[in-house]
Amino acid sequence: MFNNAEVVNILKERGQAIKSQKWTKRDEINKTLTTYCKDNLDTITTPKEAFITFEKLSGFEQLVENKTKVLFGEETDCYEATDPTNFIFEN
């Protein structure tokens, strides 16, 4: 997962402008999007979460035993995923 919520919001806004056939507004939003992406390229392209699968149980056990976990150069927390057969319902 990436930290790109603002890009998604700008794209939604652009989609509304296109849907409404407001071409001048679309062009303004395109400029905003281009500027935002250029100014925040590292932020929007650096992963913030990862889903990791292991081929062997020993890899998972090594991860659990290691007290300090570093991912993309930053100390991070790791959590075991729920069993894929479990269903989690939220309202």
FIDREN-537992 format. One line per 3 residues: their letters; for each residue x, y, z of C-alpha. Coordinates in steps of 0.001 Angstrom, whole numbers, plus 500000, padded with zeros to 6 digits. Each point is the difference from the previous one (the first is absolute). Last residue first. Example, Ala and Ser with C-alpha at 12.3 -4.5 7.8 and 13.67 -1.06 7.14 Angstrom:
// residues 2
sa) 513670,498940,507140 | 498630,496560,500660 .
END
This chain:
// residues 91
nef) 480049,497872,509730 | 502715,497363,500078 | 499937,496319,499114 .
ifn) 503160,497934,500251 | 499833,496601,498335 | 502514,497328,500910 .
tpd) 501155,497563,497296 | 503002,502181,499215 | 501297,499531,503563 .
tae) 500663,503395,501492 | 503231,501730,499133 | 502942,499963,502386 .
ycd) 501159,503489,500860 | 503306,501719,499373 | 501079,503349,501389 .
tee) 502532,502264,498312 | 503398,501587,500319 | 500729,501935,496826 .
gfl) 502441,499326,497158 | 497395,498576,497618 | 499002,497454,502642 .
vkt) 502017,499533,503181 | 498902,497631,502746 | 501600,500141,503417 .
kne) 499129,497113,502317 | 500803,497225,497493 | 498375,496808,501273 .
vlq) 496748,500593,498074 | 501830,500628,496725 | 502154,496916,500440 .
efg) 496878,497915,500695 | 498377,501251,496796 | 503023,498975,497971 .
slk) 500110,496597,501733 | 496384,499336,499017 | 501055,499736,496369 .
eft) 498808,501753,496852 | 499192,503128,501923 | 497392,502608,499179 .
ifa) 500387,503707,500629 | 497265,502603,499754 | 501624,503412,500048 .
ekp) 499078,503385,501385 | 501259,503556,499500 | 501487,499542,496530 .
tti) 501963,502975,498673 | 498520,501342,496745 | 497687,502700,501374 .
tdl) 502505,501425,502468 | 502994,499959,497668 | 498056,501683,497180 .
ndk) 498550,502760,502171 | 500908,503189,498100 | 499758,498420,496538 .
cyt) 496727,498228,500826 | 498449,503123,501500 | 501030,502158,497029 .
tlt) 498590,497528,497483 | 496756,499617,501938 | 499521,503754,500335 .
kni) 500655,500467,496280 | 497507,497240,499184 | 497496,501657,502360 .
edr) 500278,503261,498072 | 499519,498154,496694 | 496940,498205,501365 .
ktw) 498529,503336,501149 | 500434,501357,496474 | 498382,496855,498603 .
kqs) 496872,500087,502111 | 498213,497142,498240 | 498134,499069,503196 .
kia) 501396,496458,499850 | 503430,501438,499212 | 499836,502349,502997 .
qgr) 498788,497162,502225 | 502873,497809,498847 | 502464,502787,500754 .
ekl) 498682,500219,503571 | 500336,496254,500380 | 503562,500206,498640 .
inv) 500837,502716,502544 | 498640,497824,502804 | 501984,496974,498784 .
vea) 503187,502081,499902 | 499277,501201,503552 | 499580,496415,501202 .
nnf) 503440,499046,498684 | 501873,498688,503031 | 500588,496586,498453 .
m) 498838,496525,500765 .
END
